[in-house]
């Protein structure tokens, strides 16, 4: 945990950011640096998490320095000198201070959970037993890049529909808020009876023109309320539960969760992490419903049940995954097999995203076109009827 220590040296009062196991340890570290400590205050972890420490870049640079022949302390010292960002440099300085005190690399990482997640710590801890830290870092970087590829694919597939809905919505608002009121003034002087649907549309346009400012403010307030609500864990959990209830989407969300689960678990097992510790490390990657299943699977494995059978009994497999797990258990390469299962799931999700995008985009364009066409048709329908009567 990080502490802010208030201390003095000579006539100067300073505030030190120190990573320590507890408050007394922070005070002792400040004293060892030549300061006279006054007090130590634990920093808010939620604020620390906003620092966005570049873990992937750190792992890649550390891997490159280790492969170049530097030892761990020398490599981190080099990164600390190179990093001129306050947040990143503070984290690396605390990491170095912990290493200087004789703590292991994994223990030093554990002291800064705001920068180093449990998965990264577990990967490093497993490598300390085998002495292959560069290989562990390489596996972690590859894992993060593979996870990022699927995320990028999902984001890129959603950009065009969002833009299409935004532009279509703006066009419809322009028609209702500007064009429709103009037509309503024209039709008011004709004295003729308008079709019912045209009357409804024109009434809505006049209302929107008269109360546009109020409606705009209400819409902004509503959007801000939704944004604030989604920032709350309880609201996000409720929304996720509703999405899981949608048949087709819920199945794909489950596959996405299982893909991350198997890829992460496979990486840890290949690195030498015991299965029960690996399951504990990946629990945070799963939805709350699947977390309960994972806990039951962990208890079953602890009682001596095979991994494939335990995961199948708790609903954490598919028929294909179950067969591949059984093969991996017989061959003694369960970690490699889990990564293959994750790749299989990733390919399946990629195919579904491509199919959904190709189907959804033309349907969305058709719906927006129909709405705009209906609005224009209702606007000109009285003119068409007037032209027919003249003939």
ZAVEXTOR-123991 format. One line per 10 residues: number of its first residue (from 0); their letters; for each residue x negated, y negated, z of C-alpha. Coordinates in steps of 0.5 Angstrom, whole numbers, plus 2048, in hexadecimal, padded with zeros to 3 digits. Each point is the difference from the previous one (the first is absolute). Layout:
<rs>
NUM) A) X:Y:Z | ...
</rs>
This chain:
<rs>
0) XXXXXXXXXX) 800:800:800 | 7FE:7F9:7FF | 7FF:7FB:805 | 7FF:7F8:800 | 7FB:7FF:806 | 7FF:7F9:803 | 7F9:7FF:802 | 7FB:7FB:801 | 7F8:800:7FF | 7FD:7F9:803
10) XXXXXXXXXX) 805:7FB:7FF | 803:803:7FA | 807:803:800 | 801:805:7FB | 806:805:7FE | 7FD:807:7FD | 804:805:7FC | 7FD:807:803 | 803:807:7FF | 800:804:806
20) XXXXXXXXXX) 803:806:803 | 803:7FC:806 | 800:7F9:803 | 7FA:801:805 | 7FC:803:7FA | 801:7FA:7FC | 7FE:7FC:806 | 7FA:804:800 | 7FE:7FF:7F9 | 800:7F9:801
30) XXXXXXXXXX) 7FC:800:806 | 7FB:804:7FC | 800:7FB:7FA | 7FD:7FB:805 | 807:7FC:802 | 803:800:806 | 807:802:7FF | 806:7FD:803 | 806:804:7FE | 802:805:7FA
40) XXXXXXXXXX) 807:800:7FC | 802:805:7FC | 802:7FE:7F9 | 807:801:7FD | 7FF:806:7FB | 806:7FE:7FC | 7FC:7FA:7FE | 7FA:804:7FF | 803:804:7FB | 801:7FA:7FC
50) XXXXXXXXXX) 7F9:7FF:7FF | 800:805:7FA | 7F9:803:801 | 7FE:803:7F9 | 7FF:807:802 | 7FF:803:7F9 | 7FB:7FB:7FE | 7FD:801:807 | 800:807:7FE | 7FD:800:7F9
60) XXXXXXXXXX) 7FA:7FB:802 | 7FF:804:806 | 7FF:806:7FC | 7FC:7FD:7FB | 7FB:7FE:805 | 800:806:804 | 7FE:804:7F9 | 7FB:7FB:7FF | 7FC:802:806 | 802:7FC:806
70) XXXXXXXXXX) 802:802:806 | 807:7FF:803 | 7FE:7FA:804 | 7FC:7FD:7FB | 806:800:7FB | 805:7FD:805 | 7FB:7FB:801 | 7FF:7FE:7F9 | 807:800:7FF | 801:7FB:806
80) XXXXXXXXXX) 7FB:7FB:7FD | 803:800:7F9 | 807:7FF:803 | 801:7F9:801 | 808:801:802 | 801:7FE:807 | 805:806:801 | 7FC:805:7FC | 7F9:7FE:804 | 803:800:807
90) XXXXXXXXXX) 803:807:7FE | 7F9:802:7FE | 7FC:7FD:805 | 805:804:806 | 7FE:806:7FC | 7F9:7FF:800 | 800:7FE:808 | 803:806:801 | 7FB:804:7FC | 7FB:7FD:804
100) XXXXXXXXXX) 803:802:806 | 7FF:807:7FE | 807:802:7FE | 802:804:7FA | 802:7FE:7FA | 807:802:801 | 801:7FE:807 | 7FD:7F9:7FD | 806:800:7FB | 805:802:805
110) XXXXXXXXXX) 7FF:7FA:804 | 802:7FC:7FA | 807:803:7FE | 802:7F9:7FD | 7FB:802:7FA | 7FF:807:800 | 806:805:800 | 800:806:803 | 7FF:804:7FA | 7FA:7FD:7FE
120) XXXXXXXXXX) 7FD:801:808 | 802:807:7FF | 7FC:801:7F9 | 7FA:7FD:804 | 801:804:806 | 800:807:7FC | 7FA:7FE:7FC | 7FC:7FE:806 | 800:808:802 | 7FE:802:7F9
130) XXXXXXXXXX) 7FB:7FA:7FF | 803:7FE:7F9 | 803:7F9:801 | 7FE:7FE:7F9 | 804:806:7FD | 806:7FE:805 | 800:7F9:7FE | 800:802:7F9 | 806:804:801 | 804:7FB:804
140) XXXXXXXXXX) 7FF:7FB:7FA | 802:805:7FB | 806:801:804 | 802:7F9:801 | 7FF:7FF:7F8 | 805:805:7FF | 805:7FE:804 | 7FF:7F9:7FD | 801:802:7F9 | 807:803:802
150) XXXXXXXXXX) 802:7FA:803 | 7FE:7FB:7FA | 804:805:7FC | 806:7FF:804 | 7FF:7F8:800 | 7FE:7FF:7F9 | 807:804:7FE | 804:7FC:804 | 7FD:7F9:7FE | 804:800:7F9
160) XXXXXXXXXX) 807:802:803 | 7FF:7FA:806 | 7FE:7FB:7FA | 806:802:7FC | 805:800:806 | 7FD:7F9:802 | 800:7FD:7F9 | 807:803:7FF | 803:7FD:806 | 7FD:7F9:7FF
170) XXXXXXXXXX) 804:800:7F9 | 806:802:803 | 800:7FB:806 | 7FE:7FB:7FA | 806:802:7FC | 805:800:807 | 7FD:7FA:803 | 7FF:7FB:7FA | 803:803:7F9 | 807:802:803
180) XXXXXXXXXX) 801:7F9:804 | 7FF:7FD:7F9 | 805:804:7FD | 805:7FF:806 | 801:7F9:7FE | 801:801:7F9 | 806:805:801 | 803:7FB:806 | 802:7FB:7FA | 803:805:7FB
190) XXXXXXXXXX) 806:802:805 | 800:807:7FD | 801:806:804 | 7F9:804:801 | 7FF:807:800 | 800:803:807 | 7F9:802:800 | 7FE:7FA:7FD | 803:7FC:806 | 7FD:804:805
200) XXXXXXXXXX) 7F9:7FF:7FD | 801:7F8:7FF | 803:800:807 | 7F9:803:803 | 7FC:7FC:7FC | 804:7F9:802 | 7FF:803:807 | 7F8:802:7FF | 7FF:7F9:7FE | 804:7FC:806
210) XXXXXXXXXX) 7FD:804:805 | 7F9:802:7FC | 7FC:7FD:806 | 803:804:805 | 800:806:7FD | 7F9:7FF:7FE | 7FE:7FF:808 | 804:806:802 | 7FC:804:7FB | 7FA:7FE:802
220) XXXXXXXXXX) 802:801:807 | 802:807:7FE | 7FA:802:7FD | 7FC:7FD:806 | 804:804:804 | 7FF:807:7FC | 7F8:7FE:800 | 800:7FF:808 | 804:806:801 | 7FC:805:7FB
230) XXXXXXXXXX) 7FA:7FE:804 | 803:803:806 | 7FE:807:801 | 807:802:802 | 803:7FD:7FA | 7FB:804:7FB | 801:806:804 | 807:7FF:7FF | 7FF:7FF:7F8 | 7FC:806:7FF
240) XXXXXXXXXX) 805:804:803 | 805:7FD:7FC | 7FC:801:7FA | 7FE:808:802 | 808:801:7FF | 800:7FE:7F9 | 7FF:807:7FD | 7FC:7FF:7FA | 7FB:7FB:803 | 800:803:807
250) XXXXXXXXXX) 7FD:807:7FD | 7FB:7FB:7FC | 7FE:7FD:807 | 7FF:806:803 | 7FB:803:7FB | 7FD:7F9:800 | 7FF:801:808 | 7FE:807:7FF | 7FB:7FE:7FB | 7FC:7FC:805
260) XXXXXXXXXX) 801:805:805 | 7FC:805:7FC | 7FB:7FC:7FD | 7FE:7FD:807 | 800:807:804 | 7FC:803:7FA | 7FB:7FA:801 | 7FF:801:807 | 800:808:800 | 7FB:800:7FA
270) XXXXXXXXXX) 7FC:7FB:805 | 800:805:806 | 805:7FD:804 | 804:805:804 | 807:801:7FD | 804:7FE:807 | 7FC:7FA:800 | 801:7FE:7F9 | 807:801:800 | 800:7FB:806
280) XXXXXXXXXX) 7FC:7FB:7FC | 805:800:7FA | 806:800:804 | 801:7F8:7FF | 800:801:7F8 | 807:804:801 | 807:7FD:800 | 803:801:807 | 804:806:7FE | 7FA:804:7FD
290) XXXXXXXXXX) 7FC:7FE:806 | 805:804:805 | 7FF:806:7FB | 7F8:7FF:800 | 800:800:807 | 804:807:800 | 7FB:803:7FB | 7FA:7FE:804 | 803:803:806 | 801:806:7FC
300) XXXXXXXXXX) 7F9:800:7FD | 7FE:800:807 | 803:806:802 | 7FD:804:7FB | 804:7FF:7FA | 7FD:7FF:7F9 | 800:7F9:7FD | 804:802:7FA | 806:804:804 | 800:7FA:805
310) XXXXXXXXXX) 801:7FB:7FB | 805:804:7FC | 804:801:807 | 800:7F8:801 | 802:7FE:7F9 | 7F9:7FD:7FE | 7FF:804:7FA | 803:802:7F9 | 800:806:7FD | 7FA:7FE:7FC
320) XXXXXXXXXX) 7FD:7FE:806 | 801:806:804 | 7FD:805:7FB | 7FA:7FB:7FF | 7FF:800:807 | 800:807:801 | 7FB:801:7FA | 7FC:7FB:804 | 800:804:807 | 7FE:806:7FC
330) XXXXXXXXXX) 7FA:7FD:7FD | 7FE:7FC:806 | 801:7F9:7FC | 806:7FD:803 | 7FD:7F9:800 | 7FF:801:7F8 | 807:803:7FF | 803:7FA:804 | 7FD:7FB:7FB | 802:804:7FA
340) XXXXXXXXXX) 807:800:803 | 800:7F8:801 | 7FD:7FF:7F9 | 806:805:7FE | 805:7FB:803 | 7FD:7FA:7FE | 801:802:7F9 | 807:802:801 | 801:7F9:803 | 7FD:7FD:7FA
350) XXXXXXXXXX) 804:804:7FB | 806:7FE:804 | 7FE:7F8:800 | 7FF:800:7F9 | 807:804:7FE | 803:7FB:805 | 7FD:7FA:7FD | 802:802:7F9 | 807:801:802 | 801:7FA:805
360) XXXXXXXXXX) 7FD:7FB:7FC | 805:800:7FA | 806:801:804 | 7FE:7FA:804 | 7FF:7FC:7FA | 807:803:7FD | 804:7FE:807 | 7FD:7F9:800 | 801:7FF:7F9 | 808:802:801
370) XXXXXXXXXX) 800:7FB:806 | 7FE:7FA:7FC | 804:803:7FA | 806:800:804 | 7FF:7F9:803 | 7FF:7FD:7F9 | 806:804:7FD | 805:7FD:806 | 7FD:7F9:7FE | 802:800:7F9
380) XXXXXXXXXX) 806:805:800 | 805:7F9:801 | 7FD:7FD:7FA | 801:807:7FC | 807:800:802 | 801:7F9:7FE | 7FD:801:7F9 | 805:806:7FF | 806:7FB:802 | 7FD:7FB:7FB
390) X) 800:805:7FB
</rs>
